[in-house]
Amino acid sequence: MLSRVGDSTFWIGRYIERAENNSRLLDVNGQMLLDLENRNEETERQFWLPILSTLEDTELFRQLHPEFTAAAVLDYVTFEARNPNSIQSCISFARENARAVRDQISSEMWEKINGLYLYFRDGSAAREFRASSHDFYDKVTYESQLIQGVTDATMTHGEAWRFIRAGKFMERADCTSRILDLKYHILLPSGEQVGGNVDISQWMYVLRSCSAMEAYLKIRRGDVTPWGVAEFLICHDEFPRTIRFCVDRLDETLHQISGTDEGHFSNEPERMSGLLRSQLDYATIDGIFRQGLHEYLDGVQARLIELDVAFHRTYCAY
């Protein structure tokens, strides 16, 4: 497979996953804000500014929006064409990459990606957003998941599919770590007591941001605690949005691409994914909290960035 095809298919997986995660994050954060008592401008600022910090978009936002408002944040992360991480930009980039490799993907997959692109392009998305932001974000999340399902069901599970899968799980691991880190940013300025009613409610929203609420409650039997939520989203090996599950599947996919047996490595991306996988396999929540949740998640994000760079040097930068 040509390196440019590998690059395009990899980014299809990343962009679709990023659009879905951003959509769910904005929707859940908006619902959480509605549940707050004594809402004011400063309260809203404390809830929306961490979104930009988590997505690392604060500097560009301030260049484009001199005044900080909730409406400005929503528009910037959802529709802003100059923001490469906005939902609309991600879908547009995914569609452009899909167009470049039409012969490598299925017709059904192309139709779903192109349909979501046209939903934004013809103004339907903006109209539905104005009518009901919740319904809009729910549709984007559903359509993104539908694209992933159609991809798995209609593509040959060969190299192109594996590159899409590698992009999806690399992005998902990064997004889960950022959503979990968002809780750290939100709690600091509010001064809420850990374990209090407001604190527990916010940890429940963290689970919902990862579509993990039902899965968590089935395993933990309704006991929502900061360490329980963190342990589940970092260390659980069977739920498909935990960091450990994503890194396991990413490492597995990288070995399928090269044909190297798992447990060995033939290139730098495999070495780095194997190292991160082993660290997550033996991580404990006590050790994570001793190090500091924020510091630990920063470390995971840094290793994922290094892995992304190594992946592109190995497969896409011939």
C-alpha positions in Angstrom: 0.0 0.0 0.0 1.3 3.5 -0.9 2.4 5.7 2.0 -0.1 8.4 1.0 -2.9 5.9 1.2 -1.8 4.8 4.6 -1.7 8.4 5.8 -5.2 9.2 4.4 -6.8 6.1 5.9 -5.1 6.6 9.2 -6.5 10.2 9.4 -10.0 9.1 8.4 -10.1 7.0 11.6 -8.7 9.9 13.7 -11.0 12.6 12.4 -14.2 10.7 12.6 -13.3 9.6 16.2 -12.4 13.2 17.1 -15.6 14.6 15.7 -17.6 12.1 17.8 -15.7 12.7 21.0 -16.0 16.5 20.7 -19.7 16.3 20.0 -20.3 14.1 23.0 -18.1 16.3 25.2 -19.9 19.5 24.3 -23.3 17.9 24.7 -22.6 16.5 28.2 -20.9 19.7 29.3 -24.0 21.7 28.3 -26.3 19.3 30.2 -24.0 19.5 33.3 -24.2 23.3 33.2 -28.1 23.2 33.0 -28.1 21.2 36.3 -26.1 23.8 38.2 -27.7 26.2 40.7 -26.9 29.9 40.8 -25.5 30.1 37.3 -23.7 33.2 36.3 -21.1 34.4 33.8 -18.2 33.3 36.0 -19.7 29.9 36.5 -20.2 29.4 32.8 -16.6 30.5 32.2 -15.3 27.9 34.6 -17.2 25.2 32.7 -16.4 26.2 29.1 -12.8 27.4 29.4 -11.5 23.9 30.4 -13.0 22.5 27.2 -10.5 24.7 25.3 -7.7 23.8 27.6 -8.4 20.1 27.2 -8.5 20.4 23.4 -5.4 22.7 23.5 -7.3 25.3 21.4 -7.1 28.3 23.9 -4.6 30.4 22.0 -6.3 30.3 18.6 -9.7 30.9 20.3 -8.4 34.1 21.8 -7.1 35.3 18.5 -10.5 34.8 16.9 -12.8 35.7 19.8 -11.7 38.7 21.9 -14.6 38.1 24.4 -15.1 34.8 26.1 -18.7 33.5 26.1 -20.4 30.1 26.1 -21.8 30.8 22.7 -18.4 31.6 21.3 -16.9 28.4 22.7 -19.7 26.3 21.2 -19.4 27.9 17.8 -15.6 27.7 17.8 -15.5 23.9 18.7 -18.5 23.0 16.5 -18.4 25.1 13.3 -15.3 27.3 13.2 -13.6 26.5 9.8 -10.3 28.1 11.0 -10.2 25.7 13.9 -8.7 22.5 12.6 -10.2 20.6 15.6 -13.7 21.8 15.2 -16.4 19.2 14.5 -17.1 20.6 11.1 -13.4 20.7 10.2 -12.8 17.1 11.3 -15.7 15.9 9.2 -14.5 18.0 6.2 -10.9 16.6 6.6 -12.2 13.0 6.9 -14.3 13.4 3.8 -11.3 14.9 1.9 -9.1 11.9 2.9 -11.8 9.5 2.0 -12.2 11.1 -1.4 -8.5 10.6 -2.0 -8.7 6.9 -1.3 -12.1 6.1 -2.8 -10.7 2.9 -4.3 -9.6 1.6 -0.9 -12.9 2.1 1.1 -16.4 0.8 0.5 -19.2 2.7 -1.3 -21.3 2.5 1.9 -18.6 4.1 4.0 -18.1 6.9 1.4 -21.8 7.6 1.3 -22.0 7.9 5.1 -19.0 10.2 5.3 -20.1 12.3 2.4 -23.7 12.5 3.8 -22.4 13.9 7.1 -20.2 16.4 5.3 -23.2 17.6 3.2 -25.3 17.9 6.4 -22.8 20.6 7.5 -22.2 22.1 4.0 -25.9 22.8 3.1 -26.7 24.5 6.4 -28.8 21.8 7.9 -26.4 21.3 10.8 -26.5 25.0 11.8 -30.3 25.1 11.6 -30.7 22.0 13.8 -28.1 23.4 16.2 -30.1 26.5 16.7 -33.3 24.5 17.2 -31.8 22.1 19.7 -28.1 21.7 20.4 -28.7 18.4 22.2 -30.5 16.9 19.2 -27.7 18.2 16.9 -24.9 16.7 19.0 -26.8 13.5 19.4 -27.1 13.2 15.6 -23.4 13.9 15.0 -22.4 11.3 17.6 -24.8 8.7 16.1 -23.7 9.4 12.5 -20.0 9.1 13.5 -20.6 5.8 15.2 -22.6 4.7 12.1 -19.6 5.4 9.9 -17.4 3.3 12.2 -19.9 0.5 12.1 -20.3 0.6 8.3 -16.5 0.6 8.0 -16.1 -2.6 10.0 -19.0 -4.3 8.3 -18.3 -3.4 4.6 -14.5 -3.1 4.3 -12.1 -5.9 3.7 -10.1 -6.2 7.0 -6.8 -5.7 5.2 -4.2 -3.0 5.4 -6.4 0.0 4.7 -8.9 -1.1 7.4 -6.0 -1.6 9.8 -4.7 1.9 9.3 -8.2 3.3 9.9 -8.4 1.2 13.1 -5.0 2.4 14.2 -6.1 6.0 13.8 -9.4 5.4 15.6 -7.8 3.8 18.7 -4.9 6.3 18.9 -7.4 9.2 18.9 -9.8 7.5 21.3 -7.1 6.8 23.9 -6.0 10.4 23.7 -9.6 11.7 23.9 -10.5 9.6 26.9 -7.4 10.8 28.7 -8.4 14.4 27.9 -12.0 14.0 29.1 -10.7 12.5 32.4 -8.2 15.3 32.7 -11.1 17.8 32.1 -12.5 16.9 35.5 -9.2 17.9 37.1 -9.4 21.4 35.5 -13.1 21.9 36.4 -12.7 21.0 40.1 -9.7 23.1 40.8 -11.4 26.6 40.6 -14.6 25.5 42.1 -13.2 24.3 45.4 -15.6 21.4 45.7 -14.9 18.8 48.3 -13.8 15.5 46.9 -16.6 13.0 47.5 -19.3 15.7 48.0 -22.6 15.6 46.1 -21.5 18.1 43.4 -18.2 16.2 43.0 -20.0 12.8 42.5 -22.4 14.4 40.0 -19.5 15.7 38.0 -17.7 12.3 37.9 -21.0 10.8 36.6 -20.8 13.4 33.8 -17.3 12.3 33.0 -18.6 8.7 32.6 -21.3 10.0 30.3 -18.8 11.9 28.2 -17.2 8.6 27.4 -20.5 6.7 27.0 -19.4 4.7 30.0 -22.1 5.3 32.6 -24.1 2.1 32.2 -20.9 -0.1 31.8 -19.4 1.4 35.0 -22.6 1.0 37.1 -22.9 -2.7 36.1 -19.3 -3.3 37.2 -19.2 -1.1 40.3 -22.8 -1.6 41.3 -23.7 2.1 41.6 -20.7 3.1 43.7 -19.4 6.3 42.0 -16.1 7.4 43.4 -13.3 9.5 41.9 -10.8 6.6 42.2 -13.4 4.2 40.9 -14.1 6.2 37.8 -10.4 6.9 37.1 -9.5 3.3 37.5 -12.3 2.2 35.2 -11.5 4.7 32.4 -7.7 4.1 32.6 -7.3 0.4 33.5 -10.3 -1.6 32.5 -9.4 -4.0 29.7 -12.9 -4.8 28.3 -14.7 -1.5 27.8 -13.9 -0.1 24.4 -13.3 3.5 25.5 -10.9 3.0 28.3 -7.3 4.0 27.7 -6.0 0.4 28.3 -8.4 -1.2 25.9 -7.5 1.4 23.2 -3.8 0.9 23.6 -4.2 -2.9 23.6 -6.1 -2.7 20.3 -3.6 -0.1 18.9 -0.6 -2.3 19.7 -2.5 -5.4 18.2 -3.2 -3.4 15.0 0.4 -2.2 14.6 1.6 -5.8 14.8 -1.0 -6.9 12.2 0.3 -4.2 9.9 3.9 -5.3 10.1 3.2 -9.0 10.5 5.4 -9.1 13.7 4.2 -11.4 16.6 2.9 -9.5 19.6 5.4 -9.3 22.4 8.2 -8.5 19.8 8.8 -5.4 17.8 10.2 -4.6 14.4 10.0 -0.8 14.4 9.7 2.2 16.7 5.9 2.5 16.8 5.6 -1.1 17.9 8.2 -0.7 20.6 6.5 2.4 21.9 3.0 0.9 21.8 4.3 -2.2 23.5 5.9 -0.2 26.3 2.8 1.9 26.9 0.7 -1.3 26.8 2.8 -3.0 29.5 2.8 0.1 31.7 -1.0 0.2 31.6 -1.3 -3.6 32.1 0.5 -3.2 35.5 -0.8 0.2 36.5 -2.7 0.5 39.8 -5.0 3.3 40.8 -3.1 3.8 44.0 0.1 4.3 42.1 -1.6 6.7 39.6 -3.1 8.9 42.4 0.3 8.9 44.2 1.9 10.3 41.1 -1.1 12.6 40.6 -3.9 12.0 38.2 -3.2 15.1 36.1 0.5 14.3 35.9 -0.2 10.7 34.9 -2.6 11.6 32.2 -0.2 14.2 30.9 2.4 11.5 30.6 0.0 9.2 28.7 -0.9 12.0 26.3 2.8 12.8 25.7 3.6 9.1 24.9 0.6 9.0 22.5 1.9 12.1 20.7 5.4 10.5 20.4 3.8 7.3 19.1 1.9 9.3 16.5 5.1 10.9 15.3 6.9 7.6 15.1 4.0 6.0 13.2 4.1 8.7 10.5 7.9 8.5 10.2 7.7 4.8 9.8 4.7 4.4 7.4 3.7 7.8 5.9 6.9 9.9 5.5 8.7 7.9 2.8 
